[in-house]
Amino acid sequence: MNILITSAGRRVSLVRSFQKEIKKTSINGKVFASDANPMLSAACQIADEYFEVPKLNDANYINVLLDICKTNNISLIIPTIDTELLDLAKHKSQFNSEGIEIAISSVDFVSQCRDKRAIHRFFEAHNVNVAKEYSKSNFELPLFIKPVDGSRSVDTYIIKTKDDLTDYHFNNDKLMFLEYLDHTEYQEYTCDLYYNKANKLKCVVPRKRIEVRDGEVYKALTSNNALVDYIKKNLNEIEGAVGCLTAQFFIHNNDDKGIYAIEINPRFGGGYPLTYLSGANFSKWIIEEYMLDKTIDDKFDVWESDLLMIRYDDEILVHGYKG
């Protein structure tokens, strides 16, 4: 019974968390990693073993992944990046028929998360505030522009004057014109949410985003604030949601002036190591649910608030590389 973390890239801390937690169980299992270029993946180098797979847009990706799992006694897959989620969700039953679990939400919920307009409708249906979307012929400045299917803060813009707008912004149908939530008035939080197999919320950990590089948080602070009760009240159950969800919120400096949801990524986020180290052990709970068939009880108060994470660069050396 082994675990495979796909598209592992530089997710060293995520791999290590699963390695640490599986050793505490009765499972005689290992944690593997896959990547399109595993020799250049730090996470693959520290995994118990790694596998090279085609790029995600390759038609053979799913079949190769399934063969790897069957050949190497892999019983659980942990996906990590947005662009693989929908394809894996669509093939979840195919893997299940081979005794392989994928810790991933339903096709319908993943599809909503991948479409920023659809996830806005989802939030509104759950009485959660969202930033107003403007038409491109009638908007107010300043505004925020982002793609309807984007990730990692790619192709996003803060527009303060009309001179900042270009034909690209108006002609690209994928770009949304949104109400700008001023960072001098709002604090930005990423919340790690854990949903059990019954789609029930079991834990909420808000992380204040202090510094972000290339869409991934490098300095963050856990905070047991108004978001915990707000999310417990409005998102206590989400049809089709399982495992780790990473949700982004803005909260006004004066709490009673509003909380706004931005998006949900139905996967582990780059800042999960802080959540894990604070005591919210999603890695352990996934192993217990998906490999040991245990039930996860409420875990809302198991983590440490006001815990600061400051990341730094480290090195992994690979000897004999001929690339």
C-alpha positions as a Markdown table, in Angstrom:
| # | Residue | x | y | z |
|---|---|---|---|---|
| 1 | Met | 0.0 | 0.0 | 0.0 |
| 2 | Asn | 2.0 | 2.9 | -1.3 |
| 3 | Ile | 1.2 | 6.6 | -1.9 |
| 4 | Leu | 1.9 | 8.6 | -5.1 |
| 5 | Ile | 2.2 | 12.3 | -5.2 |
| 6 | Thr | 1.7 | 13.5 | -8.7 |
| 7 | Ser | 3.3 | 16.6 | -10.4 |
| 8 | Ala | 5.6 | 16.7 | -7.4 |
| 9 | Gly | 7.8 | 19.5 | -8.6 |
| 10 | Arg | 9.3 | 21.3 | -5.6 |
| 11 | Arg | 6.7 | 20.0 | -3.0 |
| 12 | Val | 9.4 | 18.6 | -0.7 |
| 13 | Ser | 7.5 | 19.4 | 2.5 |
| 14 | Leu | 4.3 | 17.7 | 1.3 |
| 15 | Val | 6.2 | 14.5 | 0.4 |
| 16 | Arg | 8.0 | 14.5 | 3.7 |
| 17 | Ser | 4.7 | 15.0 | 5.6 |
| 18 | Phe | 3.3 | 11.8 | 4.1 |
| 19 | Gln | 6.5 | 9.9 | 4.6 |
| 20 | Lys | 6.5 | 10.9 | 8.3 |
| 21 | Glu | 2.8 | 10.0 | 8.8 |
| 22 | Ile | 2.7 | 6.7 | 7.0 |
| 23 | Lys | 5.7 | 5.5 | 9.1 |
| 24 | Lys | 3.5 | 6.0 | 12.2 |
| 25 | Thr | 0.9 | 3.6 | 11.0 |
| 26 | Ser | 0.7 | -0.2 | 10.6 |
| 27 | Ile | 1.0 | 0.3 | 6.8 |
| 28 | Asn | 4.2 | -1.0 | 5.3 |
| 29 | Gly | 4.1 | 1.6 | 2.6 |
| 30 | Lys | 6.3 | 4.1 | 0.8 |
| 31 | Val | 5.7 | 7.6 | -0.7 |
| 32 | Phe | 6.5 | 7.9 | -4.4 |
| 33 | Ala | 6.4 | 10.9 | -6.6 |
| 34 | Ser | 5.9 | 11.5 | -10.3 |
| 35 | Asp | 6.8 | 14.4 | -12.6 |
| 36 | Ala | 7.4 | 15.1 | -16.3 |
| 37 | Asn | 11.1 | 15.8 | -15.4 |
| 38 | Pro | 11.8 | 14.0 | -12.2 |
| 39 | Met | 15.6 | 14.5 | -12.3 |
| 40 | Leu | 14.9 | 18.2 | -12.0 |
| 41 | Ser | 12.3 | 17.9 | -9.3 |
| 42 | Ala | 13.4 | 18.4 | -5.7 |
| 43 | Ala | 10.4 | 16.5 | -4.4 |
| 44 | Cys | 11.1 | 13.5 | -6.6 |
| 45 | Gln | 14.6 | 13.3 | -5.3 |
| 46 | Ile | 13.6 | 13.0 | -1.7 |
| 47 | Ala | 10.6 | 10.6 | -2.4 |
| 48 | Asp | 11.2 | 6.9 | -1.7 |
| 49 | Glu | 11.1 | 6.4 | -5.5 |
| 50 | Tyr | 10.1 | 8.5 | -8.5 |
| 51 | Phe | 8.5 | 8.0 | -11.9 |
| 52 | Glu | 8.7 | 9.9 | -15.1 |
| 53 | Val | 5.3 | 10.6 | -16.7 |
| 54 | Pro | 4.2 | 12.4 | -19.8 |
| 55 | Lys | 3.1 | 16.0 | -19.6 |
| 56 | Leu | -0.4 | 16.6 | -18.5 |
| 57 | Asn | -1.7 | 17.5 | -21.9 |
| 58 | Asp | -0.4 | 14.2 | -23.4 |
| 59 | Ala | -3.3 | 11.8 | -24.3 |
| 60 | Asn | -1.3 | 8.9 | -22.6 |
| 61 | Tyr | -0.9 | 10.6 | -19.2 |
| 62 | Ile | -3.8 | 8.8 | -17.5 |
| 63 | Asn | -2.9 | 5.3 | -18.9 |
| 64 | Val | 0.8 | 5.7 | -17.9 |
| 65 | Leu | -0.2 | 6.9 | -14.4 |
| 66 | Leu | -2.6 | 3.9 | -14.0 |
| 67 | Asp | 0.1 | 1.4 | -15.1 |
| 68 | Ile | 2.6 | 2.9 | -12.7 |
| 69 | Cys | 0.1 | 2.5 | -9.8 |
| 70 | Lys | -0.7 | -1.1 | -10.7 |
| 71 | Thr | 2.9 | -2.1 | -11.1 |
| 72 | Asn | 4.1 | -0.5 | -7.9 |
| 73 | Asn | 1.2 | -1.3 | -5.5 |
| 74 | Ile | 0.1 | 2.3 | -5.2 |
| 75 | Ser | -3.3 | 2.5 | -3.5 |
| 76 | Leu | -3.6 | 6.3 | -3.0 |
| 77 | Ile | -2.9 | 9.2 | -5.3 |
| 78 | Ile | -2.4 | 12.8 | -4.1 |
| 79 | Pro | -2.8 | 15.3 | -6.9 |
| 80 | Thr | -1.1 | 18.7 | -6.5 |
| 81 | Ile | -1.7 | 21.1 | -9.4 |
| 82 | Asp | -4.8 | 22.7 | -11.0 |
| 83 | Thr | -4.3 | 21.5 | -14.5 |
| 84 | Glu | -4.4 | 17.8 | -13.6 |
| 85 | Leu | -7.4 | 17.9 | -11.3 |
| 86 | Leu | -10.3 | 17.6 | -13.7 |
| 87 | Asp | -8.8 | 14.8 | -15.8 |
| 88 | Leu | -8.1 | 12.8 | -12.6 |
| 89 | Ala | -11.6 | 13.4 | -11.3 |
| 90 | Lys | -13.1 | 12.2 | -14.5 |
| 91 | His | -11.1 | 8.9 | -14.3 |
| 92 | Lys | -11.6 | 8.4 | -10.5 |
| 93 | Ser | -13.9 | 5.4 | -11.0 |
| 94 | Gln | -11.4 | 3.8 | -13.4 |
| 95 | Phe | -8.7 | 3.9 | -10.8 |
| 96 | Asn | -11.1 | 2.8 | -8.1 |
| 97 | Ser | -11.9 | -0.3 | -10.1 |
| 98 | Glu | -8.2 | -1.2 | -9.8 |
| 99 | Gly | -8.2 | -0.7 | -6.0 |
| 100 | Ile | -6.6 | 2.8 | -6.3 |
| 101 | Glu | -8.0 | 5.8 | -4.5 |
| 102 | Ile | -7.6 | 9.4 | -5.6 |
| 103 | Ala | -8.0 | 12.0 | -2.9 |
| 104 | Ile | -9.9 | 14.3 | -5.2 |
| 105 | Ser | -13.3 | 16.0 | -5.3 |
| 106 | Ser | -16.1 | 15.3 | -7.7 |
| 107 | Val | -16.0 | 16.3 | -11.4 |
| 108 | Asp | -18.8 | 18.8 | -10.8 |
| 109 | Phe | -17.1 | 20.5 | -7.9 |
| 110 | Val | -13.6 | 20.5 | -9.5 |
| 111 | Ser | -15.2 | 22.0 | -12.6 |
| 112 | Gln | -16.7 | 24.8 | -10.6 |
| 113 | Cys | -13.4 | 25.5 | -8.9 |
| 114 | Arg | -11.7 | 25.7 | -12.3 |
| 115 | Asp | -14.1 | 28.4 | -13.5 |
| 116 | Lys | -13.9 | 31.6 | -11.6 |
| 117 | Arg | -17.4 | 32.7 | -12.6 |
| 118 | Ala | -18.9 | 29.3 | -11.6 |
| 119 | Ile | -17.2 | 29.4 | -8.2 |
| 120 | His | -18.5 | 32.9 | -7.6 |
| 121 | Arg | -22.1 | 31.5 | -8.2 |
| 122 | Phe | -21.2 | 28.7 | -5.8 |
| 123 | Phe | -20.2 | 31.2 | -3.1 |
| 124 | Glu | -23.3 | 33.3 | -3.6 |
| 125 | Ala | -25.5 | 30.2 | -3.3 |
| 126 | His | -23.8 | 29.6 | 0.1 |
| 127 | Asn | -24.4 | 33.2 | 1.3 |
| 128 | Val | -20.7 | 34.0 | 0.9 |
| 129 | Asn | -19.7 | 37.4 | -0.4 |
| 130 | Val | -17.7 | 37.8 | -3.6 |
| 131 | Ala | -16.2 | 40.8 | -5.4 |
| 132 | Lys | -18.5 | 42.3 | -7.9 |
| 133 | Glu | -17.8 | 41.5 | -11.6 |
| 134 | Tyr | -18.1 | 44.5 | -14.0 |
| 135 | Ser | -19.0 | 44.4 | -17.7 |
| 136 | Lys | -16.2 | 45.7 | -19.9 |
| 137 | Ser | -18.3 | 48.6 | -21.0 |
| 138 | Asn | -19.4 | 49.7 | -17.5 |
| 139 | Phe | -16.8 | 49.4 | -14.7 |
| 140 | Glu | -15.4 | 51.4 | -11.8 |
| 141 | Leu | -11.7 | 52.1 | -11.1 |
| 142 | Pro | -9.6 | 50.8 | -9.5 |
| 143 | Leu | -10.4 | 47.2 | -10.7 |
| 144 | Phe | -8.7 | 43.8 | -10.6 |
| 145 | Ile | -8.4 | 41.7 | -13.8 |
| 146 | Lys | -7.9 | 38.0 | -13.8 |
| 147 | Pro | -8.5 | 35.0 | -16.1 |
| 148 | Val | -11.6 | 33.0 | -15.6 |
| 149 | Asp | -9.5 | 29.8 | -15.7 |
| 150 | Gly | -6.2 | 31.0 | -14.3 |
| 151 | Ser | -3.9 | 29.9 | -11.5 |
| 152 | Arg | -0.7 | 30.9 | -9.7 |
| 153 | Ser | -1.5 | 34.7 | -10.2 |
| 154 | Val | -0.7 | 34.4 | -14.0 |
| 155 | Asp | -2.2 | 37.1 | -16.2 |
| 156 | Thr | -3.6 | 39.2 | -13.3 |
| 157 | Tyr | -3.6 | 43.0 | -13.3 |
| 158 | Ile | -4.4 | 45.8 | -10.9 |
| 159 | Ile | -5.8 | 48.7 | -12.9 |
| 160 | Lys | -5.8 | 52.1 | -11.3 |
| 161 | Thr | -6.3 | 54.4 | -14.3 |
| 162 | Lys | -7.8 | 54.0 | -17.7 |
| 163 | Asp | -4.4 | 54.4 | -19.2 |
| 164 | Asp | -3.5 | 51.0 | -17.6 |
| 165 | Leu | -6.1 | 49.3 | -19.8 |
| 166 | Thr | -5.1 | 47.9 | -23.2 |
| 167 | Asp | -6.8 | 46.2 | -26.1 |
| 168 | Tyr | -5.7 | 42.9 | -24.7 |
| 169 | His | -7.8 | 43.4 | -21.6 |
| 170 | Phe | -10.9 | 44.3 | -23.6 |
| 171 | Asn | -10.5 | 41.7 | -26.3 |
| 172 | Asn | -9.5 | 38.7 | -24.2 |
| 173 | Asp | -12.8 | 37.0 | -23.3 |
| 174 | Lys | -11.2 | 35.0 | -20.5 |
| 175 | Leu | -10.3 | 38.1 | -18.5 |
| 176 | Met | -12.7 | 39.2 | -15.8 |
| 177 | Phe | -13.1 | 42.8 | -14.7 |
| 178 | Leu | -13.6 | 42.7 | -10.9 |
| 179 | Glu | -14.1 | 45.0 | -8.0 |
| 180 | Tyr | -10.7 | 45.8 | -6.4 |
| 181 | Leu | -10.4 | 44.9 | -2.8 |
| 182 | Asp | -7.7 | 47.3 | -1.6 |
| 183 | His | -4.9 | 45.7 | 0.4 |
| 184 | Thr | -4.7 | 48.7 | 2.7 |
| 185 | Glu | -8.3 | 47.9 | 3.8 |
| 186 | Tyr | -8.4 | 44.2 | 3.5 |
| 187 | Gln | -6.1 | 41.4 | 4.7 |
| 188 | Glu | -5.6 | 38.4 | 2.4 |
| 189 | Tyr | -5.9 | 34.9 | 3.8 |
| 190 | Thr | -5.6 | 31.4 | 2.4 |
| 191 | Cys | -7.6 | 28.9 | 4.3 |
| 192 | Asp | -6.8 | 25.2 | 4.3 |
| 193 | Leu | -10.0 | 23.2 | 4.7 |
| 194 | Tyr | -10.4 | 19.5 | 5.3 |
| 195 | Tyr | -13.5 | 17.7 | 4.1 |
| 196 | Asn | -14.0 | 14.0 | 5.0 |
| 197 | Lys | -15.4 | 11.4 | 2.6 |
| 198 | Ala | -18.9 | 12.4 | 3.5 |
| 199 | Asn | -18.2 | 16.0 | 2.3 |
| 200 | Lys | -18.3 | 17.4 | 5.8 |
| 201 | Leu | -16.0 | 20.2 | 6.9 |
| 202 | Lys | -13.6 | 19.0 | 9.7 |
| 203 | Cys | -11.0 | 21.7 | 10.0 |
| 204 | Val | -10.3 | 25.3 | 9.0 |
| 205 | Val | -6.9 | 26.9 | 9.2 |
| 206 | Pro | -6.6 | 30.5 | 8.0 |
| 207 | Arg | -3.1 | 31.6 | 6.9 |
| 208 | Lys | -2.4 | 35.3 | 6.5 |
| 209 | Arg | -0.4 | 35.8 | 3.3 |
| 210 | Ile | 2.6 | 38.1 | 4.2 |
| 211 | Glu | 4.8 | 37.4 | 1.2 |
| 212 | Val | 4.1 | 35.6 | -2.0 |
| 213 | Arg | 6.6 | 34.6 | -4.8 |
| 214 | Asp | 5.4 | 33.3 | -8.1 |
| 215 | Gly | 1.9 | 32.6 | -6.7 |
| 216 | Glu | 3.2 | 30.6 | -3.7 |
| 217 | Val | 3.4 | 31.9 | -0.2 |
| 218 | Tyr | 6.8 | 32.3 | 1.4 |
| 219 | Lys | 5.9 | 34.1 | 4.6 |
| 220 | Ala | 2.6 | 33.4 | 6.4 |
| 221 | Leu | 0.9 | 33.4 | 9.8 |
| 222 | Thr | -1.8 | 31.1 | 11.1 |
| 223 | Ser | -4.7 | 33.1 | 12.6 |
| 224 | Asn | -7.8 | 31.8 | 14.5 |
| 225 | Asn | -10.0 | 34.7 | 13.4 |
| 226 | Ala | -13.5 | 35.4 | 12.2 |
| 227 | Leu | -13.0 | 33.3 | 9.1 |
| 228 | Val | -13.1 | 30.0 | 11.1 |
| 229 | Asp | -16.7 | 30.6 | 12.2 |
| 230 | Tyr | -17.7 | 32.2 | 8.9 |
| 231 | Ile | -16.6 | 29.1 | 6.9 |
| 232 | Lys | -18.0 | 26.7 | 9.5 |
| 233 | Lys | -21.4 | 28.4 | 9.2 |
| 234 | Asn | -21.6 | 28.8 | 5.4 |
| 235 | Leu | -19.4 | 26.0 | 4.0 |
| 236 | Asn | -20.0 | 23.2 | 6.6 |
| 237 | Glu | -20.9 | 20.8 | 3.9 |
| 238 | Ile | -20.0 | 20.9 | 0.1 |
| 239 | Glu | -21.4 | 18.3 | -2.2 |
| 240 | Gly | -18.5 | 16.5 | -3.8 |
| 241 | Ala | -15.7 | 18.1 | -1.8 |
| 242 | Val | -13.1 | 15.8 | -0.2 |
| 243 | Gly | -9.6 | 16.1 | 1.3 |
| 244 | Cys | -7.7 | 19.3 | 1.3 |
| 245 | Leu | -9.2 | 22.4 | -0.3 |
| 246 | Thr | -7.3 | 25.7 | -0.4 |
| 247 | Ala | -9.7 | 28.7 | -0.3 |
| 248 | Gln | -8.7 | 32.4 | -0.6 |
| 249 | Phe | -10.5 | 35.1 | 1.3 |
| 250 | Phe | -10.2 | 38.8 | 2.0 |
| 251 | Ile | -11.3 | 40.1 | 5.4 |
| 252 | His | -11.8 | 43.8 | 6.1 |
| 253 | Asn | -9.5 | 45.4 | 8.8 |
| 254 | Asn | -12.8 | 46.3 | 10.5 |
| 255 | Asp | -14.3 | 42.8 | 10.6 |
| 256 | Asp | -17.9 | 43.9 | 10.5 |
| 257 | Lys | -17.4 | 45.5 | 7.1 |
| 258 | Gly | -17.1 | 42.2 | 5.3 |
| 259 | Ile | -15.5 | 39.0 | 4.3 |
| 260 | Tyr | -15.1 | 38.2 | 0.6 |
| 261 | Ala | -14.3 | 34.8 | -0.9 |
| 262 | Ile | -12.0 | 34.8 | -4.0 |
| 263 | Glu | -11.6 | 31.2 | -5.1 |
| 264 | Ile | -11.1 | 27.6 | -4.1 |
| 265 | Asn | -8.4 | 25.2 | -5.3 |
| 266 | Pro | -9.5 | 21.6 | -4.6 |
| 267 | Arg | -5.9 | 20.4 | -3.8 |
| 268 | Phe | -3.0 | 20.9 | -1.4 |
| 269 | Gly | -1.7 | 24.5 | -1.6 |
| 270 | Gly | 1.9 | 25.6 | -1.5 |
| 271 | Gly | 1.4 | 26.9 | 2.0 |
| 272 | Tyr | 0.1 | 23.6 | 3.5 |
| 273 | Pro | 3.4 | 22.9 | 5.3 |
| 274 | Leu | 2.5 | 25.7 | 7.8 |
| 275 | Thr | -0.9 | 24.2 | 8.4 |
| 276 | Tyr | 0.7 | 20.8 | 8.9 |
| 277 | Leu | 3.3 | 22.1 | 11.3 |
| 278 | Ser | 0.7 | 24.0 | 13.2 |
| 279 | Gly | -1.0 | 20.7 | 14.1 |
| 280 | Ala | -3.7 | 20.3 | 11.5 |
| 281 | Asn | -2.5 | 17.0 | 10.2 |
| 282 | Phe | -4.3 | 16.6 | 6.9 |
| 283 | Ser | -1.7 | 14.1 | 5.7 |
| 284 | Lys | -2.5 | 11.8 | 8.6 |
| 285 | Trp | -6.2 | 12.2 | 8.1 |
| 286 | Ile | -6.0 | 11.3 | 4.4 |
| 287 | Ile | -4.0 | 8.2 | 5.2 |
| 288 | Glu | -6.5 | 7.2 | 7.9 |
| 289 | Glu | -9.6 | 7.8 | 5.7 |
| 290 | Tyr | -8.3 | 6.4 | 2.4 |
| 291 | Met | -5.9 | 3.6 | 3.5 |
| 292 | Leu | -7.2 | 2.6 | 7.0 |
| 293 | Asp | -10.9 | 3.2 | 6.5 |
| 294 | Lys | -11.2 | 5.3 | 9.6 |
| 295 | Thr | -13.7 | 8.1 | 10.3 |
| 296 | Ile | -12.4 | 11.6 | 10.8 |
| 297 | Asp | -14.1 | 13.5 | 13.7 |
| 298 | Asp | -14.1 | 17.3 | 14.1 |
| 299 | Lys | -10.6 | 18.7 | 14.2 |
| 300 | Phe | -11.3 | 22.4 | 14.5 |
| 301 | Asp | -9.2 | 23.1 | 17.6 |
| 302 | Val | -6.1 | 21.0 | 17.0 |
| 303 | Trp | -3.9 | 23.7 | 15.5 |
| 304 | Glu | -1.7 | 26.5 | 16.8 |
| 305 | Ser | -2.7 | 30.1 | 16.0 |
| 306 | Asp | -0.2 | 32.9 | 15.6 |
| 307 | Leu | 2.4 | 30.6 | 14.2 |
| 308 | Leu | 4.7 | 32.3 | 11.7 |
| 309 | Met | 6.3 | 30.5 | 8.8 |
| 310 | Ile | 9.4 | 32.1 | 7.1 |
| 311 | Arg | 10.6 | 30.0 | 4.2 |
| 312 | Tyr | 14.1 | 30.0 | 2.7 |
| 313 | Asp | 15.9 | 28.4 | -0.2 |
| 314 | Asp | 17.7 | 25.1 | 0.4 |
| 315 | Glu | 19.7 | 22.7 | -1.9 |
| 316 | Ile | 19.2 | 19.1 | -3.0 |
| 317 | Leu | 22.3 | 17.6 | -4.7 |
| 318 | Val | 22.0 | 14.9 | -7.3 |
| 319 | His | 25.2 | 13.0 | -8.0 |
| 320 | Gly | 26.1 | 11.8 | -11.5 |
| 321 | Tyr | 23.5 | 13.8 | -13.4 |
| 322 | Lys | 24.2 | 13.6 | -17.1 |
| 323 | Gly | 21.3 | 15.8 | -18.4 |
